[in-house]
Amino acid sequence: MSPATIELIGALAATITTLCWIPQAIKVLRTRETAAISLTMYCMLAVGIALWLIYGFLIGSWPLIGANTVTLVPVLAILVMKLRFG
């Protein structure tokens, strides 16, 4: 497999897993319904993403930095709404 194909697969994977949180964040922001969302899971996820972001900075990986920065925004929005509306 060519390096360009491998990079394309990685870019597609990063894009999909980064953007997958946006529909949930929009739904939570619109409905303010968070009862079915696990607080523990979102806390662990936010910490994990933050650690990936720190790791990206430490190794100078702009794809890791970009993907995890974008991912952290909707995840934190959902977490804040969960804390606010329970």
N, C-alpha and C positions, 0 to 999 in steps of 0.2 A: 504494500500500500504506500502511496506517495506521501511525503511529509505534508504537502498541501491538503490532501484528503484527511489525514490525521488531524491537522489543525482545524479543518472545517467541522469535523465531527466534534472536537472539543468546543469549538465556538458555538455550535448548535446546542450542545448539552448545557453549556453555561447560560446561554440565552433562555432556554426553556426552563431550567431550574431556577433562574433568577426571576423571570417574569411570572412564574406559577403562583406566586404569593399575591399578586396584584388583584385578581378577582376576589379572593377572600377578604383582602383589606377593603376593597370597595363595598362588598356586601356588609361587612361589619360597620363601616362608616355610615352606610345608608340606613341599615336596620337597627343598629345599636344592640343587636342580639348576639350575645357571647356565651350563653349558658352551655352550649355544646362544645365549647372550645376549652381544651386543657391548659390551665395556667402553667402547670409544671412543664408541659411539653414546650410551650412558647418561651418560657424562661430559659430552658435548656437550649432551645434552638437559637435564641438571641445571643446567648453566651458563646455557643459554638460558632456562629457566624462572626461574632466579634473577634474570636480567637483566630479564625481563618483570615480575617482582615489584618490583624496584627502580624500574622505569619507572612501574609502577602507583602506588607511593608518591610518586614525584616529581610526577606529574600529579594525584594525589589521586583515582584511579579505584578505588573500592571493588570493583566487579566484577572488575577485573584483579587486585587484591590478593587477594581471596577465592579466585578460581579458581586462581591460581598458587600460593597458599599450600597449598591442598588438593592440587593436582597434585604439588607438590614432595615431599610426605610419602611417597607410595608410590614415586615415582621414586627418592628417596634410599634408601628401604628396599631396593629392588631393587639399587641400586648398592652399598650396604654388603654385601648378601648376595653379590653378584658378587665383590667384593674379598675377602670372607672365605672363600668356598667355591670361587672360581675358576671 
